[in-house]
Amino acid sequence: MFKILAQINKLILPSFTKQRLDISKANKWQMAIIGYRYYVTTRALG
């Protein structure tokens, strides 16, 4: 399930690394998206 969710996230959610976002200057919603993507990715790999 997490592998499918990770693929959907890759298509829908923005990639902040491509935008070269500085983590220390990220908004709360950007940090929430980063955390969510990290959680889904780690579950998909494990």
Phi, psi and omega per residue, in radians:
M1 nan -0.718 -3.105
F2 -1.219 -0.495 3.101
K3 -1.154 -0.714 3.094
I4 -1.160 -0.758 3.124
L5 -1.097 -0.644 3.108
A6 -1.143 -0.680 3.104
Q7 -1.155 -0.707 3.104
I8 -1.126 -0.743 3.107
N9 -1.062 -0.682 -3.131
K10 -1.090 -0.632 -3.128
L11 -1.384 -0.667 -2.975
I12 -1.622 -0.883 -3.019
L13 -1.380 2.592 -3.132
P14 -1.246 2.610 3.075
S15 -1.709 1.944 -3.095
F16 -1.352 -0.338 3.093
T17 -1.263 -0.603 3.089
K18 -1.221 -0.497 3.113
Q19 -1.496 -0.029 -3.121
R20 0.950 0.871 3.110
L21 -1.333 2.283 3.052
D22 -1.405 2.127 -3.064
I23 -1.030 -0.651 -3.104
S24 -1.206 -0.313 -3.134
K25 -1.873 0.195 -3.101
A26 -1.328 2.548 3.063
N27 -1.270 3.003 3.132
K28 -1.148 -0.674 -3.134
W29 -1.228 -0.565 3.085
Q30 -1.200 -0.694 3.097
M31 -1.154 -0.622 3.099
A32 -1.131 -0.730 3.112
I33 -1.154 -0.731 3.117
I34 -1.080 -0.782 3.125
G35 -1.120 -0.730 3.123
Y36 -1.118 -0.793 3.130
R37 -1.119 -0.667 3.095
Y38 -1.098 -0.792 3.138
Y39 -1.050 -0.835 -3.108
V40 -1.147 -0.723 -3.118
T41 -1.137 -0.755 3.138
T42 -1.156 -0.632 3.105
R43 -1.228 -0.597 3.138
A44 -1.221 -0.594 -3.122
L45 -1.404 -0.458 -3.044
G46 -1.609 nan nan
